[in-house]
Amino acid sequence: MSQAMEYRRHRHPGLVTFQWTVEDADGEPELIAVGDCPVCTCKMTRSFGPVQPLIAKGGFLGRRQGPGTEPWTTTCRCESYHQPRPAGAHGCGALLTIAPPPSGLTGEN
């Protein structure tokens, strides 16, 4: 068993490469990124569904309409429990920048 890693919110420097797949979500494409968090080294999966919920203050500020060629951001979503993780949070708290999915996977140019 590996040593437990503390939960702490911070940005990971650099671009992380994950394996991308597309799954059907009620007739709409759902992008799935799978890889290892570079901070805690735990396996994680992050899905980006076809529907982007409104942000807390309303609207879709900074949200993308399509996959595009820009990097994606997410927090670590591993299943490990990192202390003292706040209720409702996921993973180790690291903010990751993920390389975009390959254009052939999404149909984007």
N, C-alpha and C positions, 0 to 999 in steps of 0.2 A: 504494500500500500504506500502511495506517495504521500509526502508531507502536505498538510492542508495549506492552502494559500489564502491570504487575507483578502477580503472584498475591499476594493478601493477604486473609485471612479477616476480614471485618467485616460488620456488619448495615447494610443500606441502610435509611435512614429512609423512612417512608411506605409507602403501598399502591401496588402496581404492577398495572396492568390488562393481562391477556393475553387472547388469543382462545382460547376453549374449544371443543373438539369431543368427541364420544363415538365410540369405535370398539369393535367386538366383539372380545373376547379369550376365545375358547373358550366362547362363550355368556354371558359376563359383561361388563358395561360397563367400559371402560377410559377414564378421563378424560385428555385430552391438552390441555396448555396451551402455546401458542406465542406468542412475543413477543421483544422486544429487552431484554437485560439493561441496566438503567439505569446500571450502574457501568461496564462495559466497552463498551457499545453493540453487542455481538455478538448475532446471532440465536441463540435457544435454544429447545429443545423439552423439556418435562418431562411424562412420563406417570405417572399415578397408577392403577395396576392394581387389579383387584378383590381381590387378595390382598395383605395387608400383612404383611411378614415380621416375625418376632419381633425385639424389640430385643436388643442384646448381653447385657443382664443378665436376659433372660427376660421373658415377658409381652408385653402390648400397651400399656404405659404411655403415656398421652397420645395414643393413636391413635384415629381416628374410625371409626365403624361405617358412616356414610353421608356423602355430600357436604356436607350441611348448609349453613348460611348464614355460617359463620365463615370468615375468610381462611385460605388455605393457605400453608405455608412450604416453601421449597426453597432449595438453593444454586444458583448460576449453573451451568447445564449446557451452556454454549456449546462449540463444537468447537475454538475457538481455543486455542493453547497459551500460557499465561501463566507466566512464570518467576518464582520457582523453585517451581513447583507440585509438591506431594508426589505420589508414586506412588499411583495409584488415585483421585486427586481429579479433579474436573471443573471446567471453566470458570475464572473469575477469583477464585473464593473468596467472592464476595458472598453473604450470606444475604438472601433476598428474601421479602417478604410479598405474596402474590398475592391479588387480589380473587377471591372464590368464583365458581364457574360459575353462569350464570343458572339460576334454578329450573326453567324450562321445559325446559332441556337435560337435567337429571337426574331430573325427575319429582318433585323435592322441593317443598314449599310454603314 
